[in-house]
């Protein structure tokens, strides 16, 4: 868990937003390896163990999953283009199988990656480069913070693309399965049989003419 992500985290309990407070028991440079995230509003605490923050209400045993495809440079370059990683230090949320590409995006494109519900066989590797979160149905982030987000079919259904849309900055990119409905406020830029790439629309403000 990178310390720069802490100020963007919010309690998923559903009350008024407030930044969480981190207490680090073990830290290496700017990464918290072990510690606690606390909510000053409701008093809930969320553990950080092995660099991974756990926001789940109840910990369930991990269901066995087949090993995923090994990430490769071509897949990372494709995702970077979809996310429009044309500048350094862009904040990207990657959920499910996309999370496997977080280390590559961090190293190759200097992105700040938040990896959500990483497949168990890749979690430790991803946590070495990205900020890994385990969540239920709520993404514990402040609104309008992400430059891009990519979610697989499981997380598109579990989290809701409308909720993801709120977390994007203006012109932020959203990558989702081609079967997923496009939420209001997102304009599709490209689509194929696998996925679509959308962009959060810029709200148009009507300017009134001044009266004399």
C-alpha positions in Angstrom: 0.0 0.0 0.0 1.6 3.2 -1.2 1.2 6.1 1.2 0.1 8.4 -1.6 -3.1 6.3 -2.0 -4.1 6.6 1.7 -5.5 10.2 1.3 -7.8 9.0 -1.5 -9.3 6.1 0.5 -12.8 6.4 2.0 -14.7 4.2 4.5 -17.1 1.9 2.6 -19.7 2.0 5.5 -22.0 4.4 3.7 -21.8 7.5 5.8 -20.5 11.0 5.1 -17.1 10.9 3.4 -13.9 11.4 5.4 -10.3 10.5 4.6 -9.1 7.4 6.5 -6.2 7.6 8.9 -3.3 5.2 8.5 -1.2 3.8 11.4 1.8 1.9 10.0 3.4 -0.9 12.1 5.9 -1.7 9.4 6.9 0.5 6.5 9.4 0.3 3.7 10.2 3.7 2.2 6.8 5.0 1.1 5.0 1.6 1.2 3.0 0.5 4.3 3.5 -3.3 4.7 1.6 -3.8 7.9 -0.7 -1.5 9.7 -4.3 -0.3 10.1 -6.6 2.1 8.3 -9.1 3.8 10.6 -12.3 5.8 9.9 -12.6 8.9 12.1 -16.4 9.0 11.5 -17.6 5.5 12.5 -14.5 4.1 14.1 -14.2 1.1 11.8 -10.7 -0.2 11.2 -9.3 -2.1 8.2 -6.1 -4.1 8.3 -3.1 -3.8 6.1 -1.2 -7.1 6.0 1.6 -7.8 3.6 0.9 -4.5 1.8 -2.7 -5.4 1.1 -5.6 -3.5 2.6 -8.7 -5.6 3.4 -12.0 -3.7 3.3 -14.2 -6.8 3.3 -16.9 -6.9 6.0 -16.3 -10.6 6.5 -13.4 -12.7 5.3 -14.4 -15.8 3.3 -12.1 -18.6 2.3 -10.8 -18.0 -1.2 -12.5 -20.2 -3.7 -10.0 -22.1 -5.9 -9.4 -20.5 -9.3 -7.4 -21.8 -12.2 -4.2 -19.9 -12.8 -4.7 -17.0 -15.1 -2.8 -16.1 -18.3 0.7 -14.7 -17.6 0.7 -11.0 -18.3 2.8 -9.9 -21.2 4.2 -6.6 -22.6 1.7 -6.6 -25.5 -1.3 -6.8 -23.2 0.2 -4.1 -21.0 0.8 -1.8 -24.0 -2.8 -2.4 -25.2 -4.2 -1.6 -21.8 -2.0 1.5 -21.4 -3.3 2.8 -24.8 -6.9 2.1 -23.7 -6.3 4.0 -20.4 -4.6 6.9 -22.2 -1.5 6.6 -20.1 0.3 9.4 -22.0 1.5 11.2 -18.8 3.4 10.0 -15.8 1.8 9.3 -12.4 -1.7 8.7 -13.7 -4.0 6.9 -11.2 -5.5 3.6 -12.6 -7.9 1.1 -11.0 -7.5 -2.4 -12.2 -10.0 -5.1 -11.1 -10.0 -8.8 -11.4 -7.8 -10.3 -14.2 -6.8 -6.8 -15.3 -5.0 -6.4 -11.9 -2.4 -8.9 -13.1 -1.1 -6.1 -15.4 -0.6 -3.6 -12.6 3.2 -4.3 -12.2 3.8 -3.8 -15.9 1.9 -0.5 -16.1 3.7 0.7 -13.0 7.2 -0.1 -14.4 6.6 0.6 -18.1 4.3 3.7 -17.9 5.0 5.0 -14.4 1.3 4.7 -13.5 0.0 4.6 -9.9 -2.0 1.4 -9.9 -4.8 0.3 -7.4 -5.4 -3.4 -7.9 -8.7 -4.6 -6.8 -9.4 -8.2 -5.7 -6.3 -9.6 -7.4 -6.5 -13.3 -8.3 -4.9 -15.2 -5.4 -2.1 -16.7 -7.4 -0.9 -13.2 -8.4 -1.7 -11.2 -5.3 1.7 -11.2 -3.7 3.5 -10.3 -7.0 1.1 -7.5 -7.7 1.3 -6.1 -4.2 5.1 -5.6 -4.6 4.4 -2.8 -7.2 0.8 -1.7 -6.8 -1.6 -0.8 -4.0 -3.8 -3.9 -3.5 -7.3 -3.7 -2.0 -9.7 -6.5 -1.1 -13.3 -5.3 -1.3 -16.9 -6.6 -1.3 -19.3 -4.4 -3.3 -18.0 -0.9 -2.6 -14.9 0.7 -3.9 -13.4 2.7 -1.0 -12.2 5.7 -3.0 -13.1 9.4 -3.2 -15.1 10.6 -6.2 -13.4 12.0 -9.3 -9.9 10.7 -8.5 -9.2 8.1 -11.2 -7.7 8.7 -14.6 -8.8 5.3 -15.8 -10.4 2.1 -14.6 -10.5 -1.4 -16.2 -12.9 -4.1 -14.8 -13.6 -7.7 -15.8 -17.1 -9.1 -16.2 -17.3 -10.3 -12.5 -16.4 -6.9 -11.1 -18.6 -4.9 -13.6 -21.6 -6.8 -12.2 -20.5 -6.8 -8.6 -19.4 -3.1 -8.3 -21.7 -1.5 -10.9 -20.3 0.6 -13.7 -22.4 3.6 -12.6 -20.5 3.6 -9.3 -17.1 3.4 -11.2 -18.2 6.3 -13.4 -18.4 8.5 -10.3 -14.8 7.8 -9.4 -13.5 8.9 -12.8 -12.1 12.4 -13.5 -13.5 14.3 -16.4 -12.4 12.5 -19.6 -11.3 9.6 -17.5 -11.3 6.2 -19.3 -13.4 3.2 -18.4 -12.7 -0.3 -19.9 -15.4 -2.9 -19.5 -16.6 -6.1 -21.1 -18.4 -5.7 -24.4 -21.5 -7.3 -22.9 -21.8 -4.6 -20.1 -24.3 -1.8 -20.5 -22.7 1.6 -20.9 -23.6 3.9 -17.9 -25.0 7.3 -18.4 -22.3 10.0 -18.7 -19.9 7.7 -20.5 -19.2 8.0 -24.2 -17.9 4.9 -26.0 -14.7 5.6 -28.0 -14.0 2.1 -29.2 -15.6 -1.4 -29.0 -14.7 -4.9 -30.2 -16.0 -8.4 -29.3 -14.0 -8.4 -26.0 -14.5 -5.0 -24.4 -15.4 -1.4 -24.9 -13.5 1.7 -24.0 -15.4 4.7 -22.8 -14.7 8.2 -21.6 -16.4 10.2 -18.9 -18.2 13.0 -20.7 -17.5 16.6 -19.9 -20.5 18.3 -18.5 -21.6 21.3 -20.6 -22.5 24.4 -18.5 -24.9 26.8 -20.1 -23.8 30.3 -19.6 -26.6 32.9 -19.2 -26.3 36.3 -20.8 -25.8 39.0 -18.3 -28.6 41.5 -17.9 -28.0 45.2 -18.1 
